[in-house]
Amino acid sequence: MSIIQFPKDMKWGVATASYQIEGAVKEHGRGESIWDTFSKTPGKVVNGDNGDVACDSYHRYQEDIAIMKDLGVDYYRFSVAWPRIFPNGTGEINQEGLNYYHNLVDTLLENGIEPMCTLYHWDLPQALQDKGGWDNRETIEAFVAYAEVMFKQFEGKIKNWITFNEPWCVSFLSNFIGAHAPGFQNLELAMNVAHHLMIAHGKTVIKFRELNTTGQIGYAPNVEWNEPYSNKQEDIDACKRANAWFIEWFFEPVFKGTYPQFMVEWFEKKGARLNIQDGDMEIINQPIDFLGINYYTGSVGRFAEGEGLFDQEKVDKGYQKTDIGWNIYPEGFYNVLCYIKEQYGDVPIYITENGSCYNDEPVNGEVKDEGRLNYLKQHLISLERSMQSGVNIKGYLTWSLLDNFEWAEGYTMRFGIVHVNYRTLERTKKDSFYWYKQTISNNFFEI
Ligand SMILES: N=NNCCOCCOc1ccc(-c2cn(C[C@@H]3NC[C@@H](O)[C@H]3O)nn2)cc1
């Protein structure tokens, strides 16, 4: 029996997002988001599911906070629905929308739980999409104005701010692959969306500092790890490109003020060019207080001419998979964290999302989600290993507190440590909840 021990100042938490849990999409003046539109577009979401009700956390947040209090978390990472604050994206502020988040934050603080607030977790006001969305530079200014309202409203109450969740998903998954809202399939569009997101991030960090806002600010890229199948240079280069799509493309502008040239040239070969204007890179290159990292999976990859965007194919190594079909690859978690430290130094890191999809249902009031429990253990072992290797990990927040609307997969894929019955909205703590609760309390676990 051995023990995996975490440092005494380790922070533990859970994460959710507005469109995935809140519901109440027409309540108290909320405006439409691109996910309201996308989820109601036939064929975009499994079973035609949408976030109209979701987990109804808009009305049940006190119950959810009581569950978190029982869990013993330090942090609750949630996101604000921009369309609740600015129903049209800009212009008139919706006080009822602000009131909801004040009630949420006040209740968290009353229960000794620190809020970690994500300003953008994909629910762009539809009114802004109607004017080009993130492809339109005006959306950058609209976002900074929205962020400024939030900084001023929650000064001293929210001290942990994340500008953007998973800019890769917002740009490439949503505008090149087309699997998420708004669902375009244009590489150059996706690159310009990504660039505008990063400018909005930089301008928001500048605003945060100008206002002397109490607390810390960062962003939360999602990363994968592609391990070369062999030591052949073509396999190494192919995996470098695949990794850089998530890492260098979204890290270099922030940490170095440039885009990775080898990727710029690769995209140019594909006929896609960046539209960088004077001053853009200086704006993006703002020092941040922490880096959020979202990690789920990885794979072994090798060169395959003409395969995908990067002449790279995934190699099936027989890894076990979760119920959503993603490899269980804890070594990739260790590898990517060590790579980030090697490339970007000692930036404080919070794991802002790590979790797994297992669709176990309650039996006699219990949910025996052994797969999720094993995934958690394996990835926390990798996390502790990375800390022993000098990675500056400050905290770990698992995705997710609740089963919820998993985007294009709808309600068919469950990531929660708490089961949600979508008919009755009843919450049931899973075995993984009780294991995570014990791990948080002990700050260690046995294997
Ligand atoms: N890698 N190449 N893919 C090429 C082929 O893409 C097809 C689909 O791709 C993807 C890639 C990544 C994801 C994804 C989902 N989550 C989970 C959410 N994270 C934020 C939070 O809201 C969670 O719900 N994280 N990542 C989905 C689909």
The ligand as an ORCA input file, in Angstrom:
! r2SCAN-3c Opt
* xyz 0 1
  N      -8.348     16.686    -31.218
  N      -8.792     16.644    -32.390
  N     -10.104     16.485    -32.674
  C     -10.534     16.356    -34.052
  C     -11.952     15.806    -34.088
  O     -12.734     16.590    -33.233
  C     -14.023     16.080    -32.979
  C     -14.477     16.515    -31.595
  O     -13.390     17.116    -30.874
  C     -13.566     17.454    -29.551
  C     -12.433     17.837    -28.838
  C     -12.555     18.190    -27.530
  C     -13.801     18.133    -26.902
  C     -13.886     18.465    -25.485
  C     -14.985     18.348    -24.674
  N     -14.530     18.678    -23.459
  C     -15.290     18.629    -22.191
  C     -15.720     20.050    -21.975
  N     -14.574     20.912    -21.635
  C     -15.227     22.115    -21.194
  C     -16.481     21.673    -20.497
  O     -17.548     22.422    -21.011
  C     -16.658     20.193    -20.826
  O     -17.984     19.911    -21.194
  N     -13.269     19.017    -23.507
  N     -12.857     18.867    -24.740
  C     -14.933     17.765    -27.611
  C     -14.818     17.407    -28.950
*
